Amino acid sequence: MVNVVIADDELPAVEELAFLLAKDSRIGTIHRASSGAEALRALETHDVDALFLDIHMPALSGLDIARVISRFSRPPAVVFVTADEDRALEAFDLRAVDYLLKPVRMERLSESVRRICELMEAGQDGTTADPEVVTVDQGGISRIIRRDEIRYVQAQGDYARLHTAESSYLIRIPLNDLERQWADAGFLRTHRSYLVAMNQVQQVKIGAGRASLMVGDAELPVSRRHLPAVRDKLEATRLRPRQQ
């Protein structure tokens, strides 16, 4: 169970997030704080695994709190919850697990909890890993997205379009280069125009000389050339009964 602190100087925002988190069976105790100081006091008096922090709070901001706890020997995970899109770079510099934009959607919140659980499991094994991030330009603003948010990549000439659950981002790098760089991260070339995060595949359709992958609400083609590699990947991840 994940014990959390929610810190926001707006009480309705605290209660709304607490209501959503309480629906998640992985969440244990939920502590509420209306200021940064209250959040730090909660850390002193309770066993806390994760903090959900608003960035803009009087006196101690969410970023200030993250800087303070970064000096802890075993800091809790941090998720920033904000209406401000422009502070993501600072957030990930402070090793935030996630960066949620208000109003928070249940699907994205569930993803944040999943990441927290993964981080807790990694800590129990004595290993930790910072998430890989990608800098993208959108409307003249540099944004940071996590690579594990990317569902698939689509070739567009000398550019590549990164598709996440929420949006897509154009970067100036050929798909062939990304294929080489991201092979160890679970991305597989499935077509001359597509590179797919295989852990994001929800359904595979093979038949009548045609194959495709369902990734979110997109159906992506698998070319004949790349079908053997896709089959091998699927076979390697298939569950098998234990031999008696």
C-alpha positions as CSV (number, residue, x, y, z in Angstrom):
1,M,0.0,0.0,0.0
2,V,1.2,3.5,-0.9
3,N,0.8,6.1,1.9
4,V,0.7,9.6,0.5
5,V,0.6,13.3,1.4
6,I,-1.4,15.7,-0.7
7,A,-0.2,19.3,-0.4
8,D,-2.1,22.2,-2.0
9,D,-3.1,25.6,-0.6
10,E,-6.5,25.3,-2.2
11,L,-8.7,22.9,-0.1
12,P,-11.0,21.9,-3.0
13,A,-8.0,20.7,-5.0
14,V,-6.8,18.7,-2.0
15,E,-10.2,17.0,-1.5
16,E,-10.6,16.3,-5.2
17,L,-7.3,14.6,-5.5
18,A,-7.9,12.7,-2.3
19,F,-11.2,11.5,-3.7
20,L,-9.6,10.2,-6.8
21,L,-6.7,8.6,-5.0
22,A,-9.1,6.8,-2.6
23,K,-10.5,5.0,-5.6
24,D,-7.2,3.3,-6.2
25,S,-6.8,0.0,-4.3
26,R,-3.0,0.5,-4.2
27,I,-3.3,3.7,-2.1
28,G,-3.2,3.3,1.7
29,T,-3.4,6.3,4.1
30,I,-4.0,9.8,2.6
31,H,-2.7,12.7,4.6
32,R,-3.8,16.3,3.7
33,A,-1.7,19.4,3.9
34,S,-2.7,23.0,3.0
35,S,0.9,24.4,3.0
36,G,4.5,23.3,2.4
37,A,5.2,23.5,6.1
38,E,2.3,21.1,6.9
39,A,3.6,18.7,4.3
40,L,7.0,18.6,5.9
41,R,5.4,18.1,9.3
42,A,3.5,15.2,7.9
43,L,6.8,13.6,6.8
44,E,8.1,13.9,10.4
45,T,5.1,12.2,12.0
46,H,3.9,9.7,9.4
47,D,5.3,6.9,7.2
48,V,5.0,8.5,3.8
49,D,5.8,6.8,0.5
50,A,4.9,9.6,-1.9
51,L,4.0,13.3,-2.1
52,F,1.5,14.9,-4.5
53,L,2.6,18.6,-4.5
54,D,1.1,21.7,-6.0
55,I,3.9,23.8,-7.4
56,H,2.6,27.2,-6.4
57,M,2.1,27.5,-2.7
58,P,2.9,30.5,-0.4
59,A,6.2,30.4,1.5
60,L,7.3,26.8,0.6
61,S,6.4,25.9,-2.9
62,G,6.2,22.3,-4.2
63,L,9.6,22.8,-5.8
64,D,11.1,24.0,-2.5
65,I,9.8,20.9,-0.7
66,A,11.2,18.6,-3.4
67,R,14.6,20.3,-2.9
68,V,14.4,19.7,0.8
69,I,13.6,16.1,0.7
70,S,16.1,15.4,-2.1
71,R,18.7,15.5,0.8
72,F,17.0,12.7,2.6
73,S,18.7,9.3,2.6
74,R,15.5,7.7,1.3
75,P,13.2,10.4,0.0
76,P,9.6,9.7,-0.8
77,A,8.5,9.8,-4.4
78,V,7.3,13.2,-5.7
79,V,4.5,13.9,-8.1
80,F,3.8,17.5,-9.1
81,V,0.2,18.4,-9.6
82,T,-0.2,21.9,-11.2
83,A,-1.9,24.0,-13.8
84,D,1.5,25.3,-14.9
85,E,2.9,23.5,-18.0
86,D,6.2,25.4,-18.0
87,R,7.9,24.0,-14.9
88,A,8.3,20.4,-16.1
89,L,12.0,20.8,-16.7
90,E,12.6,21.9,-13.1
91,A,10.4,19.1,-11.9
92,F,12.3,16.3,-13.6
93,D,15.6,17.9,-12.6
94,L,14.4,17.2,-9.1
95,R,13.7,13.6,-10.1
96,A,9.9,13.9,-10.0
97,V,8.1,10.6,-10.7
98,D,5.4,12.4,-12.7
99,Y,4.1,15.8,-13.6
100,L,0.2,16.0,-13.7
101,L,-1.7,18.9,-15.1
102,K,-4.9,20.1,-13.5
103,P,-7.7,19.0,-13.9
104,V,-6.3,15.6,-13.1
105,R,-7.7,12.7,-15.0
106,M,-8.1,9.3,-13.3
107,E,-6.2,7.5,-16.1
108,R,-3.1,9.7,-15.6
109,L,-3.3,9.5,-11.9
110,S,-3.4,5.7,-12.0
111,E,-0.3,5.9,-14.2
112,S,1.4,8.0,-11.5
113,V,0.6,5.5,-8.8
114,R,2.0,2.7,-11.0
115,R,5.2,4.5,-11.4
116,I,5.4,5.1,-7.6
117,C,4.8,1.4,-7.0
118,E,7.6,0.5,-9.5
119,L,10.0,2.9,-7.7
120,M,9.1,1.4,-4.3
121,E,9.8,-2.1,-5.7
122,A,13.1,-1.0,-7.2
123,G,14.1,0.5,-3.9
124,Q,13.4,-2.8,-2.1
125,D,15.8,-4.5,-4.5
126,G,18.4,-1.9,-3.7
127,T,18.3,-0.5,-7.2
128,T,17.0,2.8,-8.5
129,A,16.8,4.3,-12.0
130,D,15.9,7.8,-13.1
131,P,13.4,7.9,-16.0
132,E,14.7,8.7,-19.4
133,V,13.3,12.1,-20.6
134,V,13.0,13.7,-24.0
135,T,13.0,17.5,-24.6
136,V,10.5,18.6,-27.3
137,D,9.6,22.0,-28.6
138,Q,5.9,22.9,-28.9
139,G,4.8,26.4,-29.9
140,G,8.1,27.9,-29.0
141,I,8.1,26.3,-25.5
142,S,10.5,23.5,-24.5
143,R,8.7,20.7,-22.7
144,I,10.0,17.6,-21.0
145,I,8.2,14.2,-21.6
146,R,9.2,10.8,-20.2
147,R,10.2,8.2,-22.7
148,D,8.0,5.6,-21.1
149,E,5.0,7.9,-21.9
150,I,5.7,7.5,-25.6
151,R,3.4,4.8,-27.2
152,Y,4.8,4.9,-30.7
153,V,6.8,7.0,-33.1
154,Q,5.8,7.9,-36.7
155,A,8.3,8.8,-39.4
156,Q,7.7,12.1,-41.1
157,G,10.7,12.6,-43.5
158,D,13.7,13.7,-41.6
159,Y,11.5,14.2,-38.5
160,A,9.8,11.8,-36.2
161,R,6.4,12.4,-34.4
162,L,6.3,11.1,-30.8
163,H,2.8,9.9,-29.8
164,T,1.7,9.8,-26.2
165,A,-1.7,9.2,-24.7
166,E,-2.3,13.0,-24.5
167,S,-0.6,14.6,-27.5
168,S,2.0,14.2,-30.2
169,Y,5.3,16.0,-30.6
170,L,7.5,16.5,-33.7
171,I,11.3,16.2,-33.2
172,R,14.0,16.6,-35.8
173,I,15.6,13.2,-35.8
174,P,15.1,10.4,-38.3
175,L,13.2,7.2,-37.3
176,N,16.3,5.1,-38.1
177,D,18.3,6.9,-35.4
178,L,15.6,6.4,-32.8
179,E,15.3,2.8,-33.7
180,R,19.0,2.3,-32.9
181,Q,19.0,4.4,-29.8
182,W,15.8,3.0,-28.2
183,A,16.1,-0.7,-29.0
184,D,17.2,-1.5,-25.5
185,A,14.1,0.4,-24.1
186,G,11.6,-1.9,-25.7
187,F,10.9,0.0,-28.9
188,L,10.6,-2.2,-32.0
189,R,10.4,-1.3,-35.7
190,T,7.2,-2.7,-37.0
191,H,7.0,-0.8,-40.3
192,R,9.1,1.6,-42.3
193,S,7.0,4.4,-40.8
194,Y,6.5,3.1,-37.3
195,L,8.5,2.4,-34.1
196,V,6.4,0.9,-31.3
197,A,6.8,0.7,-27.6
198,M,5.9,-3.0,-27.3
199,N,4.7,-2.8,-23.7
200,Q,2.0,-0.4,-25.0
201,V,0.5,-2.9,-27.4
202,Q,-3.0,-3.9,-26.4
203,Q,-4.0,-6.2,-29.2
204,V,-2.3,-8.0,-32.2
205,K,-4.2,-8.8,-35.4
206,I,-2.7,-11.3,-37.8
207,G,-4.4,-12.9,-40.7
208,A,-5.2,-12.8,-44.4
209,G,-1.8,-11.5,-45.3
210,R,-2.2,-8.5,-43.1
211,A,-1.0,-7.7,-39.6
212,S,-1.5,-4.8,-37.2
213,L,-1.0,-3.7,-33.6
214,M,-3.5,-1.8,-31.5
215,V,-1.8,0.9,-29.4
216,G,-4.2,3.0,-27.5
217,D,-6.9,3.9,-30.1
218,A,-4.5,3.7,-33.0
219,E,-4.2,0.6,-35.3
220,L,-0.7,0.5,-36.7
221,P,0.4,-1.6,-39.6
222,V,3.0,-4.3,-39.4
223,S,4.9,-4.9,-42.7
224,R,5.8,-8.3,-44.0
225,R,9.5,-7.5,-43.6
226,H,9.1,-6.7,-39.9
227,L,6.5,-9.3,-39.0
228,P,9.1,-12.0,-38.0
229,A,10.7,-9.7,-35.5
230,V,7.3,-8.8,-34.1
231,R,6.4,-12.5,-33.8
232,D,9.7,-13.2,-32.0
233,K,9.1,-10.4,-29.6
234,L,5.6,-11.6,-28.8
235,E,6.8,-15.2,-28.4
236,A,9.5,-14.1,-26.0
237,T,6.9,-12.4,-23.7
238,R,4.3,-15.2,-23.9
239,L,3.4,-16.9,-20.6
240,R,3.8,-20.6,-20.6
241,P,2.7,-23.3,-18.1
242,R,5.3,-24.5,-15.7
243,Q,6.8,-27.9,-16.6
244,Q,5.9,-30.7,-14.2
